[in-house]
Amino acid sequence: QEMNYFTSFIGGTNSTTSTIQQKVLTEDVGETIETPESGEIRHMFILYIVAYILISWIAVSAHTAVVKKFGGVAAVFVGTARKGMT
């Protein structure tokens, strides 16, 4: 569990740092979170992004736990079944 966490953290930090250095991320985020007409910050949009990040992290952690406990074949089966049900 720790290995997955630190690998994701290090990879995310590296990619975020490189995009900030290229000034791509700051320009795009600024244009995305501000309303074009008034320049106000869209707070609900930021809340949705934070919720999406948290839910995604929980899903990846759960999938990793299934792989560790039951193996890769069972994890693929569970993932396919979940997609089929939705």
C-alpha positions as protocol buffer text, in pm:
chain_id: "A"
residue {
  index: 1
  type: GLN
  ca { x: 0 y: 0 z: 0 }
}
residue {
  index: 2
  type: GLU
  ca { x: 280 y: 240 z: 89 }
}
residue {
  index: 3
  type: MET
  ca { x: 465 y: 161 z: -231 }
}
residue {
  index: 4
  type: ASN
  ca { x: 160 y: 247 z: -442 }
}
residue {
  index: 5
  type: TYR
  ca { x: 105 y: 567 z: -247 }
}
residue {
  index: 6
  type: PHE
  ca { x: 463 y: 689 z: -274 }
}
residue {
  index: 7
  type: THR
  ca { x: 495 y: 589 z: -640 }
}
residue {
  index: 8
  type: SER
  ca { x: 178 y: 781 z: -726 }
}
residue {
  index: 9
  type: PHE
  ca { x: 289 y: 1077 z: -516 }
}
residue {
  index: 10
  type: ILE
  ca { x: 636 y: 1094 z: -671 }
}
residue {
  index: 11
  type: GLY
  ca { x: 502 y: 1054 z: -1026 }
}
residue {
  index: 12
  type: GLY
  ca { x: 234 y: 1319 z: -971 }
}
residue {
  index: 13
  type: THR
  ca { x: 485 y: 1558 z: -816 }
}
residue {
  index: 14
  type: ASN
  ca { x: 729 y: 1515 z: -1104 }
}
residue {
  index: 15
  type: SER
  ca { x: 467 y: 1569 z: -1375 }
}
residue {
  index: 16
  type: THR
  ca { x: 316 y: 1869 z: -1194 }
}
residue {
  index: 17
  type: THR
  ca { x: 659 y: 2025 z: -1142 }
}
residue {
  index: 18
  type: SER
  ca { x: 755 y: 1985 z: -1507 }
}
residue {
  index: 19
  type: THR
  ca { x: 430 y: 2139 z: -1631 }
}
residue {
  index: 20
  type: ILE
  ca { x: 463 y: 2430 z: -1387 }
}
residue {
  index: 21
  type: GLN
  ca { x: 816 y: 2493 z: -1514 }
}
residue {
  index: 22
  type: GLN
  ca { x: 681 y: 2509 z: -1868 }
}
residue {
  index: 23
  type: LYS
  ca { x: 409 y: 2755 z: -1748 }
}
residue {
  index: 24
  type: VAL
  ca { x: 146 y: 2543 z: -1922 }
}
residue {
  index: 25
  type: LEU
  ca { x: -40 y: 2435 z: -1611 }
}
residue {
  index: 26
  type: THR
  ca { x: -77 y: 2780 z: -1455 }
}
residue {
  index: 27
  type: GLU
  ca { x: -216 y: 2937 z: -1773 }
}
residue {
  index: 28
  type: ASP
  ca { x: -460 y: 2652 z: -1839 }
}
residue {
  index: 29
  type: VAL
  ca { x: -583 y: 2632 z: -1480 }
}
residue {
  index: 30
  type: GLY
  ca { x: -629 y: 3008 z: -1469 }
}
residue {
  index: 31
  type: GLU
  ca { x: -841 y: 3001 z: -1782 }
}
residue {
  index: 32
  type: THR
  ca { x: -1038 y: 2699 z: -1663 }
}
residue {
  index: 33
  type: ILE
  ca { x: -1138 y: 2803 z: -1312 }
}
residue {
  index: 34
  type: GLU
  ca { x: -1231 y: 3161 z: -1394 }
}
residue {
  index: 35
  type: THR
  ca { x: -1562 y: 3263 z: -1546 }
}
residue {
  index: 36
  type: PRO
  ca { x: -1485 y: 3425 z: -1885 }
}
residue {
  index: 37
  type: GLU
  ca { x: -1727 y: 3714 z: -1842 }
}
residue {
  index: 38
  type: SER
  ca { x: -1647 y: 3830 z: -1490 }
}
residue {
  index: 39
  type: GLY
  ca { x: -1320 y: 3659 z: -1401 }
}
residue {
  index: 40
  type: GLU
  ca { x: -1474 y: 3510 z: -1084 }
}
residue {
  index: 41
  type: ILE
  ca { x: -1342 y: 3179 z: -958 }
}
residue {
  index: 42
  type: ARG
  ca { x: -1577 y: 2884 z: -1005 }
}
residue {
  index: 43
  type: HIS
  ca { x: -1580 y: 2730 z: -658 }
}
residue {
  index: 44
  type: MET
  ca { x: -1810 y: 2440 z: -749 }
}
residue {
  index: 45
  type: PHE
  ca { x: -1575 y: 2343 z: -1031 }
}
residue {
  index: 46
  type: ILE
  ca { x: -1284 y: 2325 z: -787 }
}
residue {
  index: 47
  type: LEU
  ca { x: -1497 y: 2120 z: -548 }
}
residue {
  index: 48
  type: TYR
  ca { x: -1583 y: 1874 z: -829 }
}
residue {
  index: 49
  type: ILE
  ca { x: -1215 y: 1836 z: -919 }
}
residue {
  index: 50
  type: VAL
  ca { x: -1118 y: 1768 z: -557 }
}
residue {
  index: 51
  type: ALA
  ca { x: -1400 y: 1512 z: -521 }
}
residue {
  index: 52
  type: TYR
  ca { x: -1293 y: 1342 z: -846 }
}
residue {
  index: 53
  type: ILE
  ca { x: -932 y: 1320 z: -729 }
}
residue {
  index: 54
  type: LEU
  ca { x: -1032 y: 1168 z: -395 }
}
residue {
  index: 55
  type: ILE
  ca { x: -1271 y: 915 z: -551 }
}
residue {
  index: 56
  type: SER
  ca { x: -1008 y: 819 z: -810 }
}
residue {
  index: 57
  type: TRP
  ca { x: -746 y: 767 z: -542 }
}
residue {
  index: 58
  type: ILE
  ca { x: -984 y: 545 z: -343 }
}
residue {
  index: 59
  type: ALA
  ca { x: -1066 y: 342 z: -656 }
}
residue {
  index: 60
  type: VAL
  ca { x: -700 y: 288 z: -744 }
}
residue {
  index: 61
  type: SER
  ca { x: -621 y: 189 z: -386 }
}
residue {
  index: 62
  type: ALA
  ca { x: -910 y: -60 z: -382 }
}
residue {
  index: 63
  type: HIS
  ca { x: -800 y: -209 z: -715 }
}
residue {
  index: 64
  type: THR
  ca { x: -444 y: -244 z: -585 }
}
residue {
  index: 65
  type: ALA
  ca { x: -574 y: -420 z: -274 }
}
residue {
  index: 66
  type: VAL
  ca { x: -768 y: -668 z: -492 }
}
residue {
  index: 67
  type: VAL
  ca { x: -456 y: -736 z: -700 }
}
residue {
  index: 68
  type: LYS
  ca { x: -247 y: -797 z: -388 }
}
residue {
  index: 69
  type: LYS
  ca { x: -502 y: -1025 z: -224 }
}
residue {
  index: 70
  type: PHE
  ca { x: -643 y: -1222 z: -518 }
}
residue {
  index: 71
  type: GLY
  ca { x: -404 y: -1166 z: -809 }
}
residue {
  index: 72
  type: GLY
  ca { x: -419 y: -988 z: -1141 }
}
residue {
  index: 73
  type: VAL
  ca { x: -668 y: -1217 z: -1316 }
}
residue {
  index: 74
  type: ALA
  ca { x: -928 y: -1170 z: -1041 }
}
residue {
  index: 75
  type: ALA
  ca { x: -871 y: -793 z: -1048 }
}
residue {
  index: 76
  type: VAL
  ca { x: -930 y: -781 z: -1424 }
}
residue {
  index: 77
  type: PHE
  ca { x: -1244 y: -989 z: -1381 }
}
residue {
  index: 78
  type: VAL
  ca { x: -1377 y: -759 z: -1106 }
}
residue {
  index: 79
  type: GLY
  ca { x: -1299 y: -450 z: -1315 }
}
residue {
  index: 80
  type: THR
  ca { x: -1471 y: -592 z: -1622 }
}
residue {
  index: 81
  type: ALA
  ca { x: -1774 y: -702 z: -1420 }
}
residue {
  index: 82
  type: ARG
  ca { x: -1801 y: -357 z: -1263 }
}
residue {
  index: 83
  type: LYS
  ca { x: -1793 y: -190 z: -1604 }
}
residue {
  index: 84
  type: GLY
  ca { x: -2051 y: -435 z: -1734 }
}
residue {
  index: 85
  type: MET
  ca { x: -2288 y: -361 z: -1446 }
}
residue {
  index: 86
  type: THR
  ca { x: -2267 y: 13 z: -1494 }
}
